[in-house]
Amino acid sequence: MAFTHFTVKKIVHGLGAIKEAAKEVKNLKGSKVMIVTDPGLAKLGVQKPLEDALTAGGIEWKLYAEAQLEPSMDSIQHCTDEAKAFGADVIIGFGGGSALDTTKAASVLLTNEGPIDRYFGTNLVPNPTLPFILIPTTAGTGSEMTNISVLADTKNGGKKGVVSEYMYADTVILDAELTMGLPPRVTAMTGVDAFVHAMESYCGIAATPITDALNLQAMKMVGANIRQAFANGSNRAARDAMLYASALAGMGFGNTQNGIIHATGTTLPTECHIPHGLAIAICSPFSVGFNYIANPEKYAVVADILRGDDRAGVMSVLDRAADVESAFRDLLRDLDIKTGLANYGVKREDLPACADRAFAAKRLLDNNPRRASRDQILALLEANFEN
Ligand SMILES: [Fe+2]
């Protein structure tokens, strides 16, 4: 059987790497750049070092600070129209997952007929995108490394993905200086999300030796640094490690899929407005408790990483694997993240519909190491409602 592994074309990384931005634009034969970010970041001026680097390098740029939290189809068209009107030859996505997803989708529409919904699905984009650079400012989504743009389907409801081999970034710039200002709560939630990407990919059915290498390193770096980054956001070494870990996990799960944690975490009631990383954290302990018997060898490794202790030869594989739920709960306790769903406005009567939606997330559950029925998912949600 043949496997394929995709990844971005180029990664420029290290503290201060943002200073290379103009050089990277020129390498892409660009001279007019549209920076896509969201209004919150723009208000804080987080993009200032990027603007300065472009100006210093003689690149003409325009700031587009209207990326939406859950990008709508109209917002992608608007971003595309603005880039066309400016005459941009390179787009830079700067920010969290939504700014990066907006950039990927707008880059598609700059070289392909709209509207964007005609490309919902996998590999339906006919032409290569306009060149684009992605610069993450959080350590969590790994979106800079993947080829999917998740958008709100404003015609039919729900979220849809545009997935294409053309949508890997031409260049990714990883500079943890840009993440130094993240508050502790965001650091914790997004950091757990990065760990879960690596873990679900590592323990999942589609794992390969290539994704294992990426995911193991990602989990080790999160395990060794997330508490420090949460406790003191000025810890540069911890911030640096977390950004690398998030990117490595993106390179891993982008080639496999996630699993039951993302299936349950992304289907909690939308009216509760639980941020993605938090929803993932809440659903992690019970999910690993459910999963570990399907792949004890790998969950033993995960538990050891969470404990910061190699217990191979000291404890049995099964005992180490059985510790994974408790090790995960200890991590969340240190990060001040409560688990029980009731803490976040979820109502007990919501749970059957959550279980229905999670069970329908076939793309995710197909990669989960343990087969899960709708009733098993419901039982897990009910058992973790109040704890
Ligand atoms: Fe995630």
Boltz pocket constraint, residues with backbone or C-beta under 6 A from the ligand:
constraints:
  - pocket:
      binder: B
      contacts: [[A, 140], [A, 141], [A, 193], [A, 197], [A, 262], [A, 276], [A, 280]]
      max_distance: 6.0
